[in-house]
Amino acid sequence: MEKRIAVIGAGAIGGYTGGQLAHNGFDVTLIDPWPEHIETIRRDGLALEGMTQEEFVCARPKTMHLTEAQGLAKQKPIDIAMVAVKSYDTEWATRLIAQYLAPDGYVVSLQNCMNEERIAGIVGWDKTVGAIPALLGAELYAPGRVRRTAARGASPYEVYRVGEVHGRITKRLEELTAMIATIDTVKATTNLWGERWSKLCVNGMANGVAAATGMSGNEMNRDEKIRRLSIRLAGEGVRVGQALGYQLEHIRMHEPETLARAMEGDRAALDEIETQIMASLNSNTRSDLARPSMGQDMYKGRRTEIDFINGVIAAKGAEIGVPAPTHMKLIAAVKEVEYGKRAAAPENLHGI
């Protein structure tokens, strides 16, 4: 029986993933609160751009305005609900779709941050699955238009990671993995929590920095002060994650322990990390204009996820006695920009 998929939040990640699944023949409904976005998809389709013209597809998924979601009550139940909203919207999005789930349906957190517990608090742990867009860079840059900012095949690691909260490989996980494999590389992992924290470190070293400075990923990497600040952020995140008992995976292309030692002043480790960063400049991204997601949010005047990324690292570190002072300072700097007290600029972080 064909599974019915709903994606709540048709932004960069939800739109790209859901649109590709629909293009590949799956029964997908995109649900989104931006009326112009939904109307454009209905009229013109969802344009999914890659790094090359050959990757371009125009998907034709089913769509619903958020205000139309009650119509799901008269339709076939949802088998797989992918929550792809910002972390601060997780609970309401989960509650919205939970009432329309099939008896054996489940909810997938297709998000940054660690939102499985929030979802499980609504639908139960048995109906909660994690999916990490670990190496999927994308942006929703206009209604009905999503572009991928990271080159397909640029990394030796899988783009998506999917896992059960209990760490076992189940039939439904294999099914979900097979679906996502029609989009790009994917791994069914027995280490969801280690994968989640590793991605949190990736976001923690870049997203808030982009939000506070207004810089693109490449610009941040070229600036020595900003680059080394990002390395410190990653290293602090690694030490907190290790203390929490997580089995950490690669953080971008870096070994977690090397990042931590670089943060702690090991010159050889710092040289190794910086060499890797400089070698990757311009190889993975569309241009110097590509910003991490929080940088995109700040540019658009949206609320940031700083409390759900760097805030989580700092809070968990404080709980277990592993300080993350650089994250605390970054949070303060980002909020000053977010609340309009200062403009985004590299100088905001030079004193950290």
LINTAFEN-V954560 format. One record per pair of residues at least 12 apart in sequence whose ideal C-beta (glycine too) atoms are under 8 Angstrom apart, sorted by the first residue. I is the first residue (numbers start at 0). J is the second residue. D is the distance in Angstrom with one decimal. If there is no record, write none. Layout:
((I;J;D) (I;J;D))
This chain:
((1;25;7.7) (1;26;5.6) (2;25;7.3) (2;26;6.9) (2;78;4.1) (2;79;5.7) (2;174;7.5) (2;178;7.9) (3;26;5.0) (3;28;7.6) (3;75;5.5) (3;76;7.1) (3;77;5.5) (3;78;5.0) (3;79;7.5) (3;101;7.8) (4;17;7.3) (4;20;6.4) (4;25;5.9) (4;26;6.2) (4;27;4.7) (4;28;7.2) (4;77;7.4) (4;78;6.9) (4;79;4.8) (4;80;7.7) (4;81;6.7) (4;178;8.0) (5;27;7.7) (5;28;4.9) (5;30;6.1) (5;71;7.6) (5;77;4.7) (5;79;7.5) (5;80;4.9) (5;81;7.0) (5;96;5.9) (5;99;7.5) (6;27;6.5) (6;28;7.2) (6;29;5.1) (6;30;6.8) (6;80;8.0) (6;81;4.6) (6;83;5.7) (6;109;7.5) (7;30;5.0) (7;31;7.9) (7;80;6.6) (7;81;7.0) (7;82;5.3) (7;83;6.5) (7;84;6.1) (7;92;4.6) (7;95;6.6) (7;96;5.5) (8;30;7.6) (8;31;6.4) (8;82;6.8) (8;83;3.9) (8;84;3.7) (8;85;7.7) (8;88;7.5) (8;92;6.6) (9;29;4.0) (9;30;7.2) (9;31;4.0) (9;33;8.0) (9;36;6.5) (9;37;7.5) (9;40;7.5) (9;45;7.8) (9;62;7.7) (9;83;7.4) (9;139;8.0) (10;31;7.5) (10;83;6.6) (10;84;7.8) (10;139;4.8) (10;145;7.9) (11;137;4.1) (11;138;5.0) (11;139;4.7) (11;145;5.9) (11;292;6.9) (11;295;7.8) (12;83;5.4) (12;109;6.2) (12;110;7.5) (12;132;5.0) (12;135;6.4) (12;137;6.2) (13;29;7.2) (13;31;7.9) (13;81;6.7) (13;83;2.8) (13;84;7.6) (13;109;6.3) (14;29;6.9) (14;45;6.3) (14;47;7.7) (14;137;7.9) (14;139;5.9) (14;145;4.6) (15;47;6.0) (15;135;6.9) (15;137;4.8) (15;145;5.0) (15;147;6.6) (16;81;7.0) (16;83;7.1) (16;109;6.2) (16;132;7.2) (16;135;7.8) (16;179;7.5) (16;182;6.4) (17;29;5.2) (17;60;5.9) (17;81;6.8) (17;83;7.5) (18;45;4.4) (18;47;5.1) (18;56;7.6) (18;58;3.8) (18;60;5.9) (18;145;6.8) (19;47;6.4) (19;56;7.2) (19;58;6.8) (19;181;7.3) (19;182;4.3) (20;60;7.9) (20;178;6.3) (20;179;7.9) (20;181;7.1) (20;182;6.7) (21;45;7.9) (21;58;4.9) (21;59;6.6) (21;60;3.6) (21;61;7.6) (22;47;7.4) (22;56;5.0) (22;57;8.0) (22;58;4.2) (22;59;7.6) (23;181;4.3) (23;182;7.2) (25;178;6.4) (25;181;8.0) (26;61;7.7) (27;60;4.6) (27;61;6.6) (28;60;6.7) (28;61;4.2) (28;62;6.9) (28;63;6.0) (29;45;7.6) (29;60;5.0) (29;61;7.1) (29;62;5.1) (29;63;7.3) (30;62;7.7) (30;63;4.7) (30;64;7.9) (30;65;6.3) (30;68;5.7) (30;95;7.9) (30;96;7.7) (31;62;7.6) (31;63;7.9) (31;64;7.4) (31;65;6.7) (32;64;7.5) (32;65;4.2) (33;142;7.1) (34;64;6.0) (35;142;4.4) (36;139;7.5) (36;142;4.5) (36;143;6.2) (37;62;4.9) (37;63;7.3) (37;64;5.3) (38;142;7.5) (39;142;4.0) (39;143;3.2) (39;144;7.9) (40;60;7.0) (40;62;5.2) (40;143;5.0) (41;62;5.6) (42;143;7.9) (43;57;7.8) (43;143;5.7) (44;57;4.2) (44;58;6.1) (44;59;5.2) (44;143;7.2) (45;57;7.0) (45;58;4.4) (45;59;7.4) (45;60;6.3) (45;143;5.7) (45;144;7.9) (45;145;6.9) (46;143;6.1) (46;144;4.6) (46;145;7.1) (47;145;5.5) (47;146;7.9) (47;147;7.5) (48;144;7.1) (48;145;7.0) (48;146;3.9) (48;147;6.5) (49;146;7.7) (49;147;5.0) (49;151;6.2) (50;147;6.5) (50;149;7.8) (50;150;4.6) (50;151;6.5) (50;285;6.4) (54;147;7.3) (54;151;6.4) (65;95;7.9) (68;95;6.0) (68;96;7.8) (68;99;8.0) (71;96;8.0) (71;99;4.2) (72;98;7.9) (72;99;6.8) (76;99;6.1) (76;100;6.2) (76;101;3.8) (76;102;7.8) (76;104;6.3) (77;96;6.4) (77;99;5.0) (77;100;5.4) (77;101;6.4) (77;104;5.5) (78;100;7.9) (78;101;5.2) (78;103;7.6) (78;104;5.0) (78;105;8.0) (79;104;6.8) (79;105;6.5) (79;107;6.3) (79;175;6.9) (80;96;4.3) (80;97;7.8) (80;99;7.9) (80;100;6.3) (80;104;6.8) (80;105;7.4) (80;106;4.7) (80;107;6.9) (81;106;7.9) (81;107;4.7) (81;109;4.5) (81;130;7.1) (82;96;7.3) (82;106;6.0) (82;107;6.8) (82;108;5.7) (82;109;6.5) (82;110;6.5) (82;114;7.4) (82;118;6.6) (83;109;4.5) (83;110;6.3) (84;110;7.3) (85;110;7.7) (85;296;7.9) (85;302;7.3) (85;304;5.8) (86;110;6.2) (86;111;6.9) (86;112;4.3) (86;114;5.6) (86;304;5.2) (86;307;3.8) (87;302;6.5) (87;304;6.9) (87;306;7.8) (87;307;6.7) (89;108;7.5) (89;110;7.2) (89;114;4.6) (89;117;4.7) (89;118;6.5) (90;117;5.7) (90;120;7.8) (90;121;6.6) (93;106;6.0) (93;117;7.1) (93;118;5.0) (93;121;4.6) (93;122;6.4) (94;121;5.7) (97;121;5.7) (97;122;5.0) (100;122;7.1) (100;126;7.1) (104;126;7.0) (105;122;7.5) (105;125;7.9) (105;126;4.5) (105;127;6.8) (105;128;5.5) (105;171;6.7) (106;118;5.2) (106;122;5.3) (106;126;5.9) (106;127;5.9) (106;128;7.1) (107;128;4.8) (107;129;7.2) (107;130;4.9) (107;161;7.7) (107;175;7.1) (108;127;7.3) (108;128;7.4) (108;129;5.3) (108;130;6.6) (109;130;4.7) (109;132;6.7) (111;132;7.8) (111;198;6.7) (111;199;7.6) (111;202;5.3) (111;206;7.9) (111;292;7.0) (111;304;6.8) (111;307;7.8) (111;308;6.8) (112;199;6.6) (112;202;7.4) (112;304;6.4) (112;307;4.4) (112;308;6.0) (112;311;6.8) (113;192;8.0) (113;195;5.1) (113;196;7.4) (113;199;6.5) (113;311;6.6) (114;307;7.9) (115;127;5.3) (115;129;5.3) (115;164;5.7) (115;191;7.7) (115;195;7.7) (119;164;7.1) (124;164;5.8) (124;165;7.9) (127;164;5.7) (128;161;6.9) (128;162;7.4) (128;163;6.2) (128;164;7.4) (128;171;7.4) (128;172;6.9) (128;175;6.8) (129;161;6.8) (129;162;5.2) (129;163;7.8) (129;164;6.8) (129;191;4.8) (129;194;7.7) (129;195;6.5) (130;159;6.3) (130;160;7.4) (130;161;4.7) (130;175;7.3) (130;179;7.2) (131;159;6.7) (131;160;4.4) (131;161;7.4) (131;162;7.9) (131;191;8.0) (131;194;5.4) (131;195;6.4) (131;198;5.3) (132;158;7.2) (132;159;6.1) (133;156;7.2) (133;157;7.0) (133;158;6.5) (133;159;6.6) (133;160;5.3) (133;194;7.0) (133;197;7.8) (133;198;5.5) (133;201;7.7) (134;149;6.3) (134;154;5.2) (134;156;6.3) (134;157;7.4) (134;158;4.6) (135;147;7.4) (135;149;6.7) (135;158;5.3) (135;159;6.9) (135;183;7.2) (136;148;4.0) (136;149;3.6) (136;283;7.5) (136;284;6.8) (136;289;6.7) (137;149;7.8) (138;289;7.4) (138;290;7.7) (138;292;7.7) (138;295;5.7) (146;285;7.0) (147;285;7.9) (148;284;5.4) (148;285;4.8) (148;289;4.1) (149;283;5.1) (149;284;6.3) (150;282;7.3) (150;283;5.4) (150;284;7.7) (151;183;6.7) (153;282;6.3) (153;283;4.6) (154;252;7.0) (154;283;7.3) (156;249;6.0) (156;252;7.9) (157;184;4.4) (157;185;5.6) (157;186;4.1) (158;182;8.0) (158;183;4.2) (158;184;5.0) (158;185;6.8) (159;179;5.1) (159;182;7.4) (159;183;6.5) (159;184;7.1) (159;185;4.0) (159;186;7.4) (160;185;7.1) (160;186;5.1) (160;188;4.9) (160;191;7.7) (160;194;4.7) (161;175;5.5) (161;176;5.6) (161;179;6.5) (161;185;6.4) (161;186;7.4) (161;187;5.8) (161;188;6.8) (162;187;7.0) (162;188;4.2) (162;189;6.8) (162;190;6.9) (162;191;3.2) (162;194;6.5) (163;191;6.7) (164;191;6.2) (166;189;4.7) (166;190;6.9) (166;191;6.6) (167;189;7.0) (168;187;5.7) (168;189;6.6) (172;187;5.4) (173;187;6.5) (190;246;5.4) (190;248;7.0) (192;245;5.7) (193;240;7.8) (193;245;4.6) (193;246;4.0) (193;247;5.6) (193;248;5.8) (194;248;5.6) (196;236;7.7) (196;240;4.2) (196;243;7.2) (196;245;4.5) (196;247;6.4) (197;240;7.4) (197;245;7.9) (197;247;5.1) (197;248;4.3) (197;249;7.0) (197;250;5.5) (197;255;7.1) (199;236;6.6) (199;240;7.7) (199;308;6.4) (199;311;6.7) (199;312;6.6) (200;233;5.3) (200;236;3.8) (200;237;6.1) (200;240;6.7) (200;247;7.6) (200;250;4.9) (200;255;7.5) (200;258;7.7) (200;312;7.7) (201;233;7.7) (201;250;5.5) (201;251;5.9) (202;291;7.4) (202;292;7.8) (202;293;7.7) (202;308;4.8) (203;232;5.4) (203;233;6.9) (203;236;4.9) (203;308;5.4) (203;309;5.2) (203;312;5.4) (203;326;6.6) (204;229;4.4) (204;230;7.2) (204;232;4.4) (204;233;4.0) (204;236;7.1) (204;250;7.7) (205;219;6.9) (205;229;6.2) (205;291;4.6) (206;291;4.5) (206;292;6.1) (206;293;3.6) (206;294;6.9) (206;304;7.2) (206;305;7.9) (206;308;5.9) (207;232;7.9) (207;293;6.0) (207;303;7.6) (207;305;5.4) (207;308;6.6) (207;309;5.1) (207;329;4.9) (207;330;7.1) (207;332;7.9) (207;333;4.9) (208;225;6.3) (208;228;6.6) (208;229;5.7) (208;232;7.3) (208;291;7.8) (208;329;7.0) (208;348;6.6) (209;290;5.1) (209;291;4.4) (209;293;6.0) (209;294;2.9) (209;297;7.5) (210;293;4.3) (210;294;5.3) (210;296;6.9) (210;297;4.2) (210;303;5.5) (210;305;7.0) (210;333;5.0) (210;336;6.5) (210;337;7.2) (210;343;7.0) (211;329;6.7) (211;332;4.6) (211;333;4.9) (211;336;5.5) (211;343;6.2) (211;347;4.8) (211;348;5.6) (212;225;6.6) (212;343;5.9) (212;344;6.3) (212;345;4.7) (212;347;6.2) (212;348;6.0) (213;294;7.0) (213;297;7.4) (213;298;7.3) (213;342;7.7) (213;343;3.4) (213;344;6.4) (213;345;7.9) (214;290;7.7) (214;294;7.4) (214;345;6.3) (215;284;7.8) (215;286;7.8) (215;287;5.0) (215;288;5.7) (215;289;5.6) (215;290;5.4) (215;294;7.5) (216;284;5.9) (216;289;5.8) (216;290;6.9) (216;291;6.1) (217;280;5.7) (217;281;6.4) (217;284;6.3) (217;286;7.9) (217;287;4.7) (217;289;7.4) (218;287;6.1) (220;276;5.2) (220;277;7.2) (220;279;7.8) (220;280;5.8) (221;280;6.9) (222;345;6.2) (224;345;7.7) (224;348;7.5) (224;349;5.6) (225;345;6.1) (225;348;6.4) (226;273;6.8) (226;276;6.4) (227;269;7.6) (227;273;7.9) (228;325;7.0) (228;329;8.0) (228;348;5.8) (228;351;6.0) (230;258;6.5) (230;261;5.3) (230;262;6.1) (230;269;6.9) (230;272;5.7) (230;273;7.7) (231;262;4.8) (231;325;4.8) (232;309;7.4) (232;325;5.4) (232;326;6.2) (232;329;6.7) (233;250;5.9) (233;253;7.4) (233;258;4.6) (233;262;7.1) (234;258;4.8) (234;259;4.5) (234;260;7.5) (234;261;6.0) (234;262;2.3) (234;263;6.7) (235;262;6.2) (235;312;6.9) (235;316;7.2) (235;322;7.9) (235;323;4.3) (235;324;7.6) (235;325;5.6) (235;326;6.1) (236;312;5.0) (236;323;7.1) (236;326;7.5) (237;250;7.1) (237;255;4.5) (237;256;7.3) (237;258;5.3) (237;259;4.3) (237;262;7.7) (238;259;5.4) (238;262;7.7) (238;316;7.9) (238;321;5.6) (239;312;5.6) (239;315;5.6) (239;316;4.2) (239;319;7.4) (239;321;5.0) (239;323;5.9) (240;255;7.6) (241;255;7.5) (241;259;7.5) (242;316;7.8) (242;319;5.3) (242;321;4.7) (243;315;6.3) (243;319;6.6) (252;275;5.6) (252;279;6.8) (253;272;5.8) (253;275;6.3) (257;271;5.9) (257;272;6.1) (258;272;6.2) (292;304;7.7) (293;305;6.9) (293;308;7.4) (293;333;7.7) (297;333;7.9) (297;336;6.4) (297;337;6.6) (297;343;6.2) (302;337;7.4) (303;333;6.1) (303;337;5.5) (305;329;7.8) (305;330;5.5) (305;333;4.7) (305;334;6.8) (305;337;7.4) (306;330;7.4) (309;323;8.0) (309;326;4.3) (309;329;5.5) (309;330;5.2) (309;333;7.7) (310;326;7.8) (310;330;6.0) (312;326;5.1) (313;326;4.3) (313;327;5.2) (313;330;6.7) (325;351;6.3) (328;351;4.6) (329;348;7.2) (329;351;6.6) (332;347;5.0) (332;348;6.0) (332;351;7.0) (335;347;7.3))
